[in-house]
């Protein structure tokens, strides 16, 4: 069998003939051509014709695109480049190439953040009650930004008629999101629900503020004691049921000493307990009022501010409890996104982050070369 015939059999490229094969050092160069003549338009000249083994505009075969895209969901780009002997930019071009890949329904959305807590993209959720897919469509899972203008883009794509059918929106307590939802022609009639998880997160932040203040005071008196005290941070931020034996000892010591830090910790746990149980909205309302009164009297500035915030947003918090709406699914997506970003050692831009997020958990079905071969 001739070398060209052998490579033609190995490559199995429909409509393509192998014209020549050259072995150069450790590289094999295969020259191919279409079996039919090219289209030569009298007006536009010779036109580019699609080939079955590569996507439009790609300098690589479809099989290589699919392999690199699949591995990018589990490996960092440096390792992929070393495996396939590709430079980093080439790997990224393949990762951001979405055209021609099979689509699947997009995941639920959320406000995505990088490992430093900065906003990267806002990915609106699908609208299951309306029988609609996410308006972001199959080619993207979000938009750069986390302000009101970003959410405005979502409502622009939904359209006024479909937005009018929404009955409730779950969000954190960012004024930007409520401003967008309440804008004329968007979701003016919806019930705003403030996610209980973010209410407790505000209490955790208030607790950490008190901890830092106590640590600063202690550092001025005894640097060694302050260093040991700094280790208490993770004990205070964890839920009591998740503490190990050593951490439990530290928390019990703080309890015996009482003081501002223990008051702050007790307040945080009291607020968390309100939402941890299966309480009805009336019980939650009464407990929230008691919590706010206690936080107001605590003498802890950060908790006084928290009590004021809860009172201002009380109706939205109770609406979330009454309707059983929260951001749990979105927070799960956030955790997956943080893992993706950490694996890539952060990004230079939101666009780069969004590309890998879409490739990993976006509307793309990864089909490997051997799975193509099994297709009828």
Secondary structure per residue as TSV (DSSP state, phi and psi in degrees):
chain	resnum	aa	ss	phi	psi
A	1	X	-	360.0	135.2
A	2	X	-	-67.7	156.0
A	3	X	H	-61.5	-42.2
A	4	X	H	-63.9	-39.0
A	5	X	H	-67.1	-38.8
A	6	X	H	-63.8	-44.2
A	7	X	H	-69.6	-33.2
A	8	X	H	-61.9	-38.8
A	9	X	H	-70.0	-38.9
A	10	X	H	-69.9	-42.2
A	11	X	H	-75.3	-32.6
A	12	X	-	50.5	54.7
A	13	X	-	-100.2	108.4
A	14	X	T	-62.6	133.9
A	15	X	T	76.5	8.1
A	16	X	E	-122.4	138.1
A	17	X	E	-114.8	145.2
A	18	X	E	-88.4	118.9
A	19	X	E	-90.1	-34.8
A	20	X	E	-158.9	154.4
A	21	X	E	-133.9	128.4
A	22	X	E	-128.2	136.2
A	23	X	E	-104.4	110.9
A	24	X	E	-121.7	112.9
A	25	X	T	50.6	-120.0
A	26	X	T	-101.6	23.2
A	27	X	E	-122.5	140.9
A	28	X	E	-110.2	121.4
A	29	X	E	-105.6	117.5
A	30	X	E	-110.6	121.3
A	31	X	E	-96.3	124.0
A	32	X	E	-123.2	162.6
A	33	X	E	-152.7	155.1
A	34	X	E	-67.4	144.1
A	35	X	S	-70.4	-33.6
A	36	X	S	-94.4	165.8
A	37	X	-	-75.2	150.8
A	38	X	-	-71.9	153.8
A	39	X	-	-76.6	120.6
A	40	X	E	-116.3	93.4
A	41	X	E	-77.3	133.5
A	42	X	T	-64.7	-20.1
A	43	X	T	-96.6	-46.5
A	44	X	T	-103.4	-4.9
A	45	X	E	80.4	-158.9
A	46	X	E	-69.7	127.4
A	47	X	-	-102.3	146.9
A	48	X	-	-73.2	134.6
A	49	X	-	-114.3	139.6
A	50	X	-	-67.9	148.0
A	51	X	-	-116.6	151.8
A	52	X	T	-75.2	-13.7
A	53	X	T	-105.3	4.1
A	54	X	S	-147.7	150.4
A	55	X	-	-84.0	159.4
A	56	X	T	-59.5	130.3
A	57	X	T	80.7	-2.4
A	58	X	-	-87.1	144.2
A	59	X	S	-97.1	9.2
A	60	X	S	-130.3	161.8
A	61	X	-	-70.7	159.1
A	62	X	H	-60.2	-37.9
A	63	X	H	-61.1	-41.9
A	64	X	H	-67.3	-42.0
A	65	X	H	-55.4	-46.5
A	66	X	H	-67.8	-40.1
A	67	X	H	-65.1	-47.7
A	68	X	H	-64.3	-42.3
A	69	X	H	-61.9	-40.7
A	70	X	H	-67.1	-45.5
A	71	X	H	-66.8	-28.4
A	72	X	T	-65.0	-18.2
A	73	X	T	-78.2	-9.4
A	74	X	T	-134.7	-12.9
A	75	X	S	-124.3	157.3
A	76	X	-	-79.7	160.4
A	77	X	H	-67.9	-29.8
A	78	X	H	-64.7	-42.9
A	79	X	H	-66.2	-38.5
A	80	X	H	-64.8	-42.8
A	81	X	H	-61.6	-39.3
A	82	X	H	-67.7	-40.5
A	83	X	H	-62.8	-44.3
A	84	X	H	-99.4	1.3
A	85	X	T	58.6	50.0
A	86	X	-	-119.3	148.4
A	87	X	-	-77.1	163.8
A	88	X	H	-61.1	-41.6
A	89	X	H	-63.3	-37.0
A	90	X	H	-65.1	-41.2
A	91	X	H	-60.6	-42.0
A	92	X	H	-67.0	-37.7
A	93	X	H	-62.1	-39.2
A	94	X	H	-67.7	-41.1
A	95	X	H	-64.3	-33.5
A	96	X	T	-90.0	1.3
A	97	X	-	-86.2	105.8
A	98	X	-	-99.9	-21.3
A	99	X	T	-62.4	132.4
A	100	X	T	90.8	-11.6
A	101	X	S	-82.3	140.5
A	102	X	-	-59.2	140.9
A	103	X	-	-100.2	150.6
A	104	X	-	-130.4	163.5
A	105	X	-	-57.7	138.6
A	106	X	-	-69.9	158.1
A	107	X	-	-78.1	172.4
A	108	X	-	-63.8	154.3
A	109	X	-	-101.3	-168.7
A	110	X	E	170.4	177.8
A	111	X	E	-89.6	111.1
A	112	X	E	-91.5	141.9
A	113	X	E	-133.4	154.2
A	114	X	-	-86.3	-175.4
A	115	X	T	-70.8	-11.2
A	116	X	T	-97.0	4.4
A	117	X	S	85.5	5.0
A	118	X	-	-81.9	145.7
A	119	X	E	-70.9	134.9
A	120	X	E	-112.7	-58.2
A	121	X	E	-144.2	152.6
A	122	X	E	-113.9	117.0
A	123	X	E	-108.7	103.7
A	124	X	-	-62.2	149.1
A	125	X	-	-80.6	159.7
A	126	X	-	-64.3	167.3
A	127	X	B	-114.8	76.6
A	128	X	G	-63.3	-33.0
A	129	X	G	-66.6	-21.4
A	130	X	G	-98.9	-0.5
A	131	X	T	68.1	30.8
A	132	X	B	-114.5	150.2
A	133	X	-	-83.1	164.4
A	134	X	-	-57.4	133.4
A	135	X	T	-66.4	-11.5
A	136	X	T	-63.4	-21.0
A	137	X	-	77.4	177.4
A	138	X	T	-78.3	-8.6
A	139	X	T	-98.4	-1.8
A	140	X	-	-161.8	162.9
A	141	X	S	-119.9	6.9
A	142	X	-	176.8	-170.7
A	143	X	E	-134.7	147.3
A	144	X	E	-63.2	141.9
A	145	X	-	111.7	167.6
A	146	X	-	-146.4	26.7
A	147	X	S	-104.5	-172.6
A	148	X	H	-62.6	-36.8
A	149	X	H	-63.3	-33.4
A	150	X	H	-64.6	-46.6
A	151	X	H	-69.4	-28.9
A	152	X	H	-58.8	-37.1
A	153	X	H	-61.1	-40.1
A	154	X	H	-60.6	-47.6
A	155	X	H	-67.3	-32.1
A	156	X	H	-61.4	-40.0
A	157	X	H	-76.3	-32.5
A	158	X	H	-66.1	-43.0
A	159	X	-	92.4	150.8
A	160	X	H	-62.6	-38.4
A	161	X	H	-64.1	-45.8
A	162	X	H	-73.9	-35.0
A	163	X	H	-62.2	-32.8
A	164	X	T	-66.9	-19.3
A	165	X	T	-83.9	-12.4
A	166	X	-	-68.2	140.6
A	167	X	-	-110.7	-26.1
A	168	X	E	-152.1	147.9
A	169	X	E	-131.5	127.4
A	170	X	E	-96.9	134.1
A	171	X	E	-155.5	169.1
A	172	X	-	-81.3	-173.8
A	173	X	S	-92.0	26.7
A	174	X	-	-69.4	125.2
A	175	X	H	-60.2	-27.8
A	176	X	H	-63.0	-41.7
A	177	X	H	-67.9	-41.7
A	178	X	H	-67.2	-36.9
A	179	X	H	-59.6	-43.0
A	180	X	H	-67.5	-45.1
A	181	X	H	-62.9	-33.7
A	182	X	T	-87.7	-2.7
A	183	X	S	-63.3	146.2
A	184	X	T	-55.4	135.1
A	185	X	T	81.0	8.6
A	186	X	S	-112.7	-97.7
A	187	X	S	-127.8	52.0
A	188	X	T	-64.5	-23.7
A	189	X	T	-101.6	3.0
A	190	X	S	-74.8	158.5
A	191	X	E	-87.0	122.2
A	192	X	E	-81.5	125.4
A	193	X	E	-116.1	121.1
A	194	X	E	-91.8	121.4
A	195	X	-	-60.3	123.2
A	196	X	H	-57.3	-31.8
A	197	X	H	-58.0	-40.6
A	198	X	H	-75.0	-26.0
A	199	X	H	-64.3	-46.6
A	200	X	H	-65.9	-35.0
A	201	X	H	-61.6	-35.0
A	202	X	H	-64.7	-37.4
A	203	X	H	-66.5	-38.1
A	204	X	H	-63.8	-40.4
A	205	X	H	-64.3	-41.4
A	206	X	H	-62.4	-40.4
A	207	X	H	-61.9	-43.7
A	208	X	H	-66.3	-31.2
A	209	X	H	-63.1	-44.7
A	210	X	H	-63.8	-41.6
A	211	X	H	-59.9	-43.4
A	212	X	H	-64.6	-39.0
A	213	X	H	-63.1	-44.1
A	214	X	H	-64.9	-39.8
A	215	X	H	-64.5	-40.9
A	216	X	H	-62.9	-41.4
A	217	X	H	-64.5	-41.9
A	218	X	H	-68.1	-35.9
A	219	X	H	-62.2	-33.4
A	220	X	H	-71.8	-20.3
A	221	X	H	-98.4	-43.0
A	222	X	-	-150.8	102.6
A	223	X	H	-63.1	-38.9
A	224	X	H	-65.9	-44.1
A	225	X	H	-64.4	-37.5
A	226	X	H	-64.1	-37.3
A	227	X	H	-64.6	-42.7
A	228	X	H	-66.9	-37.2
A	229	X	H	-66.7	-30.2
A	230	X	H	-59.9	-28.5
A	231	X	T	-67.6	-15.1
A	232	X	H	-73.4	-10.6
A	233	X	H	-55.2	-50.8
A	234	X	H	-69.2	-28.9
A	235	X	H	-65.4	-40.0
A	236	X	H	-72.9	-31.2
A	237	X	H	-81.4	-22.6
A	238	X	S	-81.4	154.2
A	239	X	-	-71.2	145.1
A	240	X	G	-55.0	-36.5
A	241	X	G	-71.0	-12.3
A	242	X	G	-101.5	2.2
A	243	X	-	-74.3	141.4
A	244	X	-	-84.3	179.9
A	245	X	H	-61.5	-44.8
A	246	X	H	-64.1	-41.3
A	247	X	H	-67.6	-35.9
A	248	X	H	-63.5	-36.8
A	249	X	H	-63.2	-42.6
A	250	X	H	-62.6	-43.6
A	251	X	H	-64.5	-39.2
A	252	X	H	-66.7	-32.8
A	253	X	H	-65.6	-42.6
A	254	X	H	-62.2	-36.7
A	255	X	H	-65.0	-41.1
A	256	X	H	-65.6	-34.3
A	257	X	H	-79.8	-17.4
A	258	X	-	53.3	-135.8
A	259	X	H	84.2	-175.8
A	260	X	H	-63.0	-39.0
A	261	X	H	-67.3	-39.8
A	262	X	H	-68.2	-37.3
A	263	X	H	-60.8	-41.8
A	264	X	H	-65.2	-42.0
A	265	X	H	-64.4	-41.7
A	266	X	H	-64.2	-38.5
A	267	X	H	-66.1	-42.6
A	268	X	H	-60.9	-44.3
A	269	X	H	-68.4	-34.2
A	270	X	H	-64.5	-40.8
A	271	X	H	-68.4	-40.2
A	272	X	H	-63.3	-37.0
A	273	X	H	-65.6	-28.6
A	274	X	H	-61.3	-39.7
A	275	X	H	-96.9	-8.3
A	276	X	H	-79.3	-26.3
A	277	X	S	-91.8	174.7
A	278	X	-	-96.4	66.1
A	279	X	-	-93.9	149.7
A	280	X	-	-80.9	172.2
A	281	X	H	-66.0	-32.3
A	282	X	H	-67.8	-42.2
A	283	X	H	-63.4	-43.5
A	284	X	H	-62.5	-41.5
A	285	X	H	-60.2	-45.3
A	286	X	H	-65.1	-42.3
A	287	X	H	-67.8	-36.3
A	288	X	H	-63.7	-41.5
A	289	X	H	-63.4	-41.2
A	290	X	H	-65.4	-40.6
A	291	X	H	-61.4	-46.4
A	292	X	H	-62.2	-39.5
A	293	X	H	-64.1	-42.6
A	294	X	H	-67.7	-41.5
A	295	X	H	-64.6	-35.3
A	296	X	H	-65.0	-35.0
A	297	X	H	-87.7	-4.5
A	298	X	S	-69.3	-22.9
A	299	X	-	79.1	4.7
A	300	X	-	-97.9	114.4
A	301	X	H	-58.0	-42.2
A	302	X	H	-64.8	-33.0
A	303	X	H	-80.8	-27.6
A	304	X	H	-63.7	-42.2
A	305	X	H	-64.5	-40.2
A	306	X	H	-61.9	-43.4
A	307	X	H	-60.4	-40.5
A	308	X	H	-62.9	-42.1
A	309	X	H	-63.5	-43.5
A	310	X	H	-64.0	-41.1
A	311	X	H	-63.2	-39.2
A	312	X	H	-67.6	-34.3
A	313	X	T	-105.7	18.0
A	314	X	H	-56.9	-44.9
A	315	X	H	-61.3	-42.6
A	316	X	H	-69.0	-34.8
A	317	X	H	-66.6	-44.6
A	318	X	H	-68.7	-31.7
A	319	X	H	-63.1	-38.1
A	320	X	H	-64.0	-39.3
A	321	X	H	-68.8	-44.1
A	322	X	H	-64.3	-40.0
A	323	X	H	-91.4	-8.4
A	324	X	T	67.5	33.6
A	325	X	-	-106.2	135.1
A	326	X	-	-151.4	178.9
A	327	X	S	-103.0	23.5
A	328	X	H	-58.1	-43.3
A	329	X	H	-64.7	-37.9
A	330	X	H	-67.7	-39.8
A	331	X	H	-65.6	-34.0
A	332	X	H	-61.6	-39.7
A	333	X	H	-65.1	-39.2
A	334	X	H	-57.2	-43.5
A	335	X	H	-62.7	-40.6
A	336	X	H	-65.4	-38.8
A	337	X	H	-65.8	-40.8
A	338	X	H	-62.1	-37.5
A	339	X	H	-64.3	-40.8
A	340	X	H	-62.0	-44.9
A	341	X	H	-68.9	-40.5
A	342	X	H	-63.2	-36.9
A	343	X	H	-64.9	-31.4
A	344	X	T	-92.6	5.9
A	345	X	T	57.1	47.3
A	346	X	-	69.5	-179.5
A	347	X	-	-137.7	158.2
A	348	X	S	-83.3	-18.4
A	349	X	S	-152.9	160.2
A	350	X	H	-65.2	-32.3
A	351	X	H	-61.2	-42.9
A	352	X	H	-66.1	-41.4
A	353	X	H	-63.1	-43.2
A	354	X	H	-63.5	-35.3
A	355	X	H	-62.3	-45.0
A	356	X	H	-74.6	-33.2
A	357	X	H	-62.0	-45.2
A	358	X	H	-62.6	-40.7
A	359	X	H	-66.3	-34.5
A	360	X	H	-87.5	-48.0
A	361	X	H	-125.9	12.6
A	362	X	S	-88.5	-167.2
A	363	X	S	-81.7	57.3
A	364	X	-	-129.9	129.9
A	365	X	-	-99.6	118.4
A	366	X	-	-83.9	121.9
A	367	X	-	-117.9	119.5
A	368	X	-	-83.9	160.5
A	369	X	H	-54.5	-42.5
A	370	X	H	-69.2	-23.3
A	371	X	H	-76.1	-32.3
A	372	X	H	-62.5	-40.8
A	373	X	H	-63.9	-26.1
A	374	X	T	-82.7	-10.0
A	375	X	-	-64.6	143.4
A	376	X	-	-69.4	360.0
